[in-house]
Amino acid sequence: MGYSGNLYAQATEVITSQGDLRRGDSSGNPERLAIGSSGKVLQSNGTTESWETPAGGGGKAFFTVFNDNQAGQVSTYYGCNCTEIEVTTEVGMSSEINTALTCTRSVVHLGANSKGATQTYAFRDDSSDIAAVAVSSTATGFFDSGAVSEAIASGSLINFAGHFTISGSVDIRGWIVEFDT
């Protein structure tokens, strides 16, 4: 493949401003692609390129509870230790988040468990259970909600909720909820 001509001259025919890019149109003729607005990224749809707002974060965030031995409660609420998410206020055992998230999974690790009936461990978004994990009486080990996709709006009050029978105790060795940011 060869090229004849003055590449610089052809580039200056379409480039008019700082940050311009030279690209080929659908016929292969040179055309100008102006620089994108602040925060935009150059993306391709497989045919052409354009300046677009990047998809949300692409990162992960985790809320955790560790080593909390609970005895005798019917429902217990836990505050959140937050990683990579700014908590703006705390109300009782709930935290208000300042960014929208998507809950993708919940995993709880139980040690000793003498609860007399099934327990439910759930992440709570404005008083609604999401990514719930049901654990049968006296079961121990790791319990996983499986993949979920639950949107949580910015400003939501969030916490962990364990719904138990009143008898027995449970050793929550760890509880983690995963989010896409």
N, C-alpha and C positions, 0 to 999 in steps of 0.2 A: 504494500500500500504506500503510495507516494503522495506528496503534497507539493503543489506548485503555487506560487503566489506569495504575497507578503502578509504573513499572519498578523503582524503588528498593525498594519493598515486596516485589515479586515476587522480586527478587534476594536480599533478605535472608531469604526463606523457604527457600532452598536453600543459601545460603552460610553455613557455620558456623565456618570456621577461616580464618586468614590463608593466602593462596595458593590458596584454592578458586577454581574457575572455574564459571561457569554455562553450561550447554549444554542443548540440546533433546534429549529422548529420542526413540525411534523414532516416537512420536506427536506430537512437537513440544512436549511439556510440559516445563517447566523442571526440570532436575535438577542435582545437584552433581557436579562432577568434582574430587576432592581433588587437592592438589598432589602431584606425583610425587616419588619418592625422589631423593636426591642422585645426580647424574650421568644421570638419565633425561631424555629429550626427548619433547615432544609430537608424536606422529605420527598420520597418518590412513591408513586402508585404503581410503578413497574413500566410506565409509559412516559411519564413526564415528571418533573420536579416542581415543587412549590414550597413557599414559606408557610408553615403551619404552627399552631400552638402545640407544644409537646403533650403527649398523653400523660395523665396524672402520675406523678412521682415515679412509679415503678419500684418503689422501695417497700420495705416491710417494717412494721412496727409491732411491738409485743407488749401486752399487759400481763403482769405476773402476780401471783400470791404464792408464798412459800411457808412451810412449817407452821401450820395453824391447826392445832388440835382442838376440835369442837365437840362439846358434850352437851346434850340436853336441849339444844335449840330446835325449833320447828323450821324457821328460815333464818339464815344468817347472811348478812351483806358485808362485803369486803371492799375496801378502797382499792385503787389501782396503783401499782408502781408502773409508771409509763416510760417507755423507751422511744425516743425520737418524736414524741407528741407533746405539745405544750398543753398542760392542764391550766385553765384560766381561773377556775374557782373550785372549791370543794364544799359540798353541802352534805353534812353528815358523812355517810360512807360513799357518797357519789362524787364523781369528778366531772366537770364540764370541759369538753374538748374544744379546741379552736380550729379544727380542720375536719373536713369530711373524710371518712374512711370506709373501707369495705371489709367486713369481718369474713375471714376465709377458713378458720378452723379453731376449735377449742379442744384442749387436751388437759385432763386432770390425772394426777398420780396420787393414789390412795394407799396408805400403809394400813395400819390396823383399822378395822371397820366393824363395829358391833351394832350398827343401826338395824332395827328390826324390820325395815321395809325398803322398797326402792327409794333412792335419792335422786334428785335432779340437780345437776351443776350447770349453770348457764351464765353467759355474759348478758348483762342487762343494758338496754338502750332505752332511756326514758320509760322505765318500768315494764318493758316488754322483754321476755326471755328470747335470746337468739343463740345459735350454736349450742343448743342444749345437749348435755350428755346424761343419759339415764344409767344409773348403777344399781344393780340388784343388791338386796340386803346382804351384808357381810362380805361383799366382793372387794378384792384388793387388786392393785396393779395399775396399768395405764388404760385410760378410757378416752376415746377419740370421737369427736362429733362427726368426723369425715369432712369432706370438702363442702363448704357452704359459700354463699355469696349474699351477704346482707349489708345493704347500704346504711351507714350511720351519718347523719347530718352534722355539720358543724354546729356547736352550741348544745349538743345532746348531753344529757347527764348519763354517765356510764358507771357501772360497777359490776362486781361478781356477785352471784347469788347462789347459795346452796340451800335447797329446799329439802329438809330432813323430817323424819319422824321424831317425836320428842324423846324416845328412849334410845339409849346407846350413845356411842361416841365414834368419831371418825378422825383419823390422822391424815390431813391433807398435806402431803409431802411437797406437792408442787401443782400449780395450775397456770397454764399459759394460754393466751388467746392471741391469734395471729391476724394481722390486718395488712391489706394492701393500702399504700398511701397514695 
